Amino acid sequence: MPLGEILTEEKSAKDFLIEPDLKTVLLQLLPHYLEVEIRKAILEAEASEHSSRMMAMKAATDNALSLMGDLTLEYNKARQQMITFELADITTAREAING
């Protein structure tokens, strides 16, 4: 048969021989296929859970760092205010003594 005829010839379901019969093949393969699909769903669920946990931990870390920065700023402002008051007290006391 020339190559052109092979390429243009359409194949029908009758052109294929399946041994053992189709029912036996499906009965053998279907349990394996279902097992693979269930395992795939479980693994995807676990991956999704890990991803969600990672995102939550990143958000918590970012929030903690932001809070730490805000608290450090407040602490430094309060400390600077106390230093300013102490300097003002020292200056006022010196002026009172030298007065």
C-alpha angles and dihedrals in degrees: 000000000000119000092244092059092049092052095047098041112105117224122220130197088265090065093068126073116202117196124219097029122275094257093055092048092051092047090053098043102037096071090050092047092050091048091052092048093049092047089049091052092049093049092048090051091051092048090050091051092050090049091050091049091049091051091048092050091048091051091048091049092048091049092048091050091049091049090047090053092049092048092048090052092050091048092050091049091050092047092049090049091052091049091050091051091049091050090049090050092049092048092047092048092049091049090049092051095045091037 
